[in-house]
Amino acid sequence: MDIYVAKYCQDKIFYGYEYLRSDKSRYGDIGTVYYVGKGKGNRAYEKHHKGISIPKDKSNIHTTSLMNEADAFQWENFSNLFQRSY
């Protein structure tokens, strides 16, 4: 097993997160998800390079429990597919 697999696929240091809308817009209603990501540490609360705005109201950031990186990727991909179905 290589170091990457040993470190990131077994350790539960990652989580999934969602950003929820605080206002109604042409893209969705209040409380609907506008961004899904995976991260570790404070990633959900840090500026993104993709131009994604972080909710000013931190209660509009929902996080999952800790998981390994492989599960976090799977959660993120599934969540993004679900969001695109609307």
N, C-alpha and C positions, 0 to 999 in steps of 0.2 A: 504494500500500500504506500503510495507516495505521500509526501508531507502535506500537500494540499488537501487530499482526501482525509487524512488523519486529523488535520487541524479544523477544517471548515465543515466537513460533512458529518462529523461526530459531535462536535461541541455545539451546544444549544446557546448560541450568542446572537442569533439573528431574530428579527420579528418582521411582521408585515404591518403596514399602516395605510390608512385611507384619509384623505382630506375631504371634508364635507362642505357643501355650499352654505354660506350664511345668508345669502340673498337669492331671490328668484332671478333667473336670467333666461335668455333664449335657449340656453343649453340644458337647463334643468331647474327643478324646484328646490326650495330651501331644504337642507338636510340630505340631499342626494350627493353621491360620491362624484368628485371631479378628478381625483388622482389616486392611484394605487401604487405603492412601492414596497420595497423591502430594504431593511437596513440593520445597523447595529449601533450601539451607543446612542447618540443624540440625532441620528440621521433624519428622523421625522420632523425635527424642529430646526433644522439648518437650511440655509438657502440652497436652492437647486440651480444647477447650471443650465437646465432646460427651459428656464423662464417660467417655471411653475411657482405660483405664489403660495406661500404658507399661510394658513388661516390665522388671522389676528386673534381670534378667540380660540384658545388652545383646546377648548372642549369640543371643537370641530375636528380634532385629530384623534382618530381611533386606532389603537394598536392591538395586535394579537399577542398571544403568549410567546415566550422564547422558543425557538426551534433551530434545527441545524440549517446550513445554507441551502442544501438541496431541497428541503421541505419549503423554505422561504421562497425560492425560485418557483417551485410548483404552485404555492399559494398565490404569488404575484401573477403568474401567467393565467391561472384559473380565474382570478378576480378580474383581470383585464378582459378576458374573453367574455365574462358575464356582463361587464359594463358595456361592451360594444354591441350586445344583443338588443339594446333598447334604442 
